């Protein structure tokens, strides 16, 4: 995957998280995109060397710890929009801790 593709996906992820915080609404296509981003992160967590922290106001709005990554924010948006029996946020946090990221 090219760096420009990764940057583009990352920008879309951050914009969608910010949109969700502003409106509490995302389309099915936008949520599907976030699901695929989260899946990619979980699938390749061992290859990731660092995660970018979201601004404090974003983490706070999503009831996450200060310094939480954009990927955790994505998981929190999905948990709020499409609740599942098992929290995506907790699953990702466990993977991050296991991989010693952030």
N, C-alpha and C positions, 0 to 999 in steps of 0.2 A: 504494500500500500504506500502511495506517495505521501510525503509530509503535507503537501497542500491539501490532500484529501482528508487527512487526519485533522488538520486545522479547521477545514470547512465543517466537518462533522462536529468538532468541539464547539465551534461558534454557534452552530444550530442548536446544540444541546443547551448551551448557556442561555441563548435567547428564548428557548421554549420554557426553561425553568423560570426565567424572569417573567415571561408572559403569564405563566401559571400563577405566580405570586401576585401579579397585578390584577388578574381577572378570575382566577380559580377555575378557568375553563381552558381546555385544549381539545382539538378535534380528534376523531378516531385516528386519522393519519398521523397527527403529531404524537399521540400517545403510542402508536405502533412504532414510530421512529425511536422514541425514548426506550421502548421495550427492546428494540434491536440493539441500541447503543449499550444498554445495561447488559444484555446477553453477551455482546462482544467483550465488554470489560470483564465479566465473570469468566468467560472462556479463556481469555488471554491474560489473566491477572498475574500469572507467573512471569510474563514477558514485560510487564509494565514496570518502569523504573521509578516513576514518580507520578503523583496526582496533583492537579492544581486546586488550591483551596478557593472556595467561593467566598465572596465578601460576607462579613459578619451579619449584615442585615438579611441576606438571603438565608444563611444557616438558621438564624433566629426565627425567621418567618416559618421555616419548615420544622422548627423544634429540634434542630440538630445542634451538636456542639460547635462552638466557634472554631473555625479552621477546618470544618468538614469540606471534603472534596466536592467538586461539581457532580461527580458520579454518584456520591451519596445523596446529593440534592435531587438528582434524577430519580433515584430509587424512592426517595420520600414523596416526590410528586406522583410516581406510579402507585405507591401504597395508598395515597390519598384519593387518587382518581379511579384506580382499579384494585380495590382491596382483595387480598388473597389470604388464605389461611396462614401461610408463612410470610413474614415480613421480608420484602426485598432489601430494605435498609439493613436489617439485622444480618441477613445472609451476606451482603456485600461488606459490611463492617467486619464480620468474621474473616472473610477472605483477605481483606486489607490487613487485618491484624496478623493473620497467618503468614502473609507475604512481607510483613514488616514495612508496609508502605505508610506514609504520613505518620 
